Amino acid sequence: MERAAAALDGEVRLLLATREQRYTGQRREIVHALAGLGRPATIAELLAATRDLPQSTAYRNLAVLADADVVRRVSGPDGFARFELSEALSGDHHHHVVCESCGLVIDAATSPRLEAALAETARLIAEANGFEVTEHRLELVGRCRRCRAAAC
């Protein structure tokens, strides 16, 4: 595990260096918290997973980390931003399942067949509209198990 953390730290350090930014202890805490949670996290969840990190500092550092493609912002239906490690770091292209009741956002892997179909559909739509697609995202919105059970 320490070896994986060291490799992650090295990759983050390089990404930040391309933006002439340093990999500070606070940024390292945020990155490690996101890696440990393994799913998109709100600011409140990140603050709970880190030690003594002020909210304003978390926001500032997340902006720098997002600009350097270290983290990616994921929107939830509840208006709260969530953050996760970028695909460049995780090596994991995935989509999200979003609960419209409680705001839970969960990573969802897809099959290679579905990914190929999504990429082709995105290409056709972009071509028809004069766009260049740089990435695609799929969000399935509904209600999680807990919210469905509470409504019964």
Secondary structure, DSSP 4 states (H G I P E B T S, - for coil): -HHHHHHHHHHHHHHHHTTT----HHHHHHHHHHHHH-S-EEHHHHHHHSSS--HHHHHHHHHHHHHTTSEEEEE-TTS-EEEEE-HHHH----EEEEETTT--EEEE---HHHHHHHHHHHHHHHHHHT--------EEEE--HHHHHHH-
